[in-house]
Amino acid sequence: MTATLFDFNGVLVDDELVHLAAFADVLAPMGIVLTRERYDERYLAYDDRGCFREVLKDHGRAHNEAAVAALVAAKKPFYKARIETGLRIFPGAAELVARRAKVGPVGIVSGALECEIRFALAAMGVAELVQFIVPAEATTACKPDPEGYFLGIEEARKRGARGPIVVIEDATNGVIAAKAAGLRCVAVTHTYGREALVGAGADAVVDTLDAMTDVLLQGP
């Protein structure tokens, strides 16, 4: 069986603007303004912990674990309220998950929180097809650190995957993490351009999820 490890944000759901708005909601009472330009340039690649930590550092604020954890917790209800009315699922996402579930275990390896991932999978109608989730809470370092993908490999093997494992990503840091874990990685240009993804090491790049054929994912 061939296992498939999906990234989440930017691959299955388009919620970066929702995250940006929720970050801004939490930071505004602190007098910190987070613009779209600054977010895209400086913080897009981080998970919640990483984003808040770097924002606090950049503004000369205390950025210890307790301070960061408090902001992560404060963001949850803001994100949830916005996502319940503004979740955008990428075309072909549910169909791709269902197709890959027929050839082996499917897992999610993401810097998103588990509650966010489970909400979206239920909305997509594929929650029962995803056998495991490696969320932000399960790791100590976000991508490009490969920790999450090493955990994903362990989970896939526990569920009977004996053949190759393929990763589906949209971000350069995610591609770097997947390759550092020794995995084939096919990227979609939802967030970064083809040149950047190839430069990060992607084995193949497509513009839409519909273009991810089983032959392409399996590789040579």
N, C-alpha and C positions, 0 to 999 in steps of 0.2 A: 504493500500500500504506500502511496505517495502522500505525505502530509503537506498541508498548505498553511502557512502562517501569514495572516493578514495584519498589516498595520490597520489602524482604525480611522483617526482623524485625517482627512485628506484622501483616503482611499475609499472607504465605504460611505462616510458622511462628510458633508461640507459644512463644518461648524466653526471654522476659524473666526469668523466675524462674531459669532455668538460668544466664543471664548474671550475675544478682545473686549466685547461689551461687558462681560461679567468681571474680567480683570479690572476694567475701568470703574465699574460700580463699587468694587471693594477699595480701590486706591483713592478715589475721589475724596472721601472724607479725611484722608491723610494729607490732602493738598498735592497729590501727585496726579498729573495729567498724562494719560497714556494715549498717544495718537496712533492712527493706523500706520503711518509712515515709520514711526519709531518701533512699533510692535513688529512690523514686517522685517525691518532692518536688524533689530537687536534681539528680539525675544521669541520669534516664531518657532524656532527649533526646540524650545524647552518644554518640559512638562510643567504642571502647576508649581511644583516645588522650585524647579529651576528658574522659572519666570519670576516668581515673587522674590526669590533670593537675589537674582541679578538686579531687579528693579530697586530693591532696598539698598543694595550695595551702590548702585549708580547714583542714588539720592542721599548717600551718606547716612542711612538709617541702620539701626540694629538688624542684623540678618542671621541671628542664631536660629537653631532648629525650632524653638518654641515660637518665635515670632513668625517664621515661615508657616508652621503648621496651623497657626491661628488664622492666617490669611487664606490658606487652602480650604479650611473648614468654612470660613465666611463666604467663599466664592460658590460653594456648592448650591445653596438655595437660589442665588442669582442665575447660575447656569441652568438649573432645573426649570425655573420659571420661564426662561427665554426659550429653552429647547422644546418645551412642551407645545409651543405654538409656532416654532420656527425651525424645526429639524428638516434639513434638506438631505435627501439620500441620493447619492450619485446614480445616474442611469446604469442599469446592468449590475448593480452591487448585489442585490438579493439573488439574482439569477446566477451570478458567478459563485457565490457562497454555496448555493444548492448544487451546482455542477461539480464543484471541487469536493463536496462532502460525499459524492458517489465514488470517488477514487481513493479516499483515505481520510484520516482525521483532519479536521479544520480547527485552527486555534487563532486567537487574537493576541498579538504582542504589541502593546501600546503604552504610550505615556499618559493616556487618559485614565481617569478613575474608573473602578469597576462598575459603580452605579451608573455612570454615564454610558458605558459600553452596553450594559445589560438593557438599559432603556431603549437604546437605538436598535439593538438586535431584535427586541420584541416588536418595535415599531416596523421593522423590516420583515417580520414574520419568519426569521431564521434562527431564533434563539435555540431551538432544539437541535439544530444542525451544527452548532459550534460546541465542540467537546470540552474546550478549556479556554481560559482567559489568563494572560499574564499582564496585569494592569500596572499602573504606576506604583501602587502600594506594595507590589511584590518585589520591587527592585530597589537598590540603593543608589543607582546611577542611571541617568536617562541616556538615550541614544545621543551620540554615536558609540557609547559604551555598549558592547555586545551582550551584557549580562542578561537582558530580557530574552534575547534569542537563544542563548544557551539554556535558559529555563524552558523556553518553548520546545527546544529539541528534546529535553528530558521528558516533558509532558507528552509529546508526540510518540516517543518510543514506548512510553508506558501504555499507550493506547493502540499499540500494534504496528506502528509505522516502521517498516524495515527497509523501504526504498528511499529514494532521494526526498529531501525536504526543500520546498520552494517558498520564498518570501515574496509578498506583494507589497510594494512600498510606493510612496509619493515624494519623499523628502530625501535630501542628500545625506543627512545624518542617519536616517534609517537605512539607506543603502550601505553606508559605511559600516554600520553595526552588523547588518546581515552578512556582509562579506567577511568581516572580522570573525564571525562565528562559523565561517566556512560554508555558507549556504548560497545556493543559486538565488538571484534576486531579479525580479522583473518589476520595473517601475512604470507608473502612469503619470502623465504630465498634468495632473490636477493642480499641483502647487509649484513645482519647479520645472524649468524648461528641459528639453531633451539634452542639450549640451552639458548642463550642470549634472544631470543624473548619470549620464555616461561617464563624465569626469569623476564622479564619486565611486564608480565601479559597477554600475548596473549591467547585468548580462544582456538585458534587452529592455527597450523602452517603447511604450505604446501611448497613444493619445486618449484612448477610451478603454473602459473596462470590457466592452464588447470585443475588443481586439485581442484580449488575452485568451487565446485558444489553449486547449490542453497540450497541444504539440509544442507551442511556444513556452509554456510553463514547465513542461517536462525537460526541455532542452536537449542538447545533442547526446 
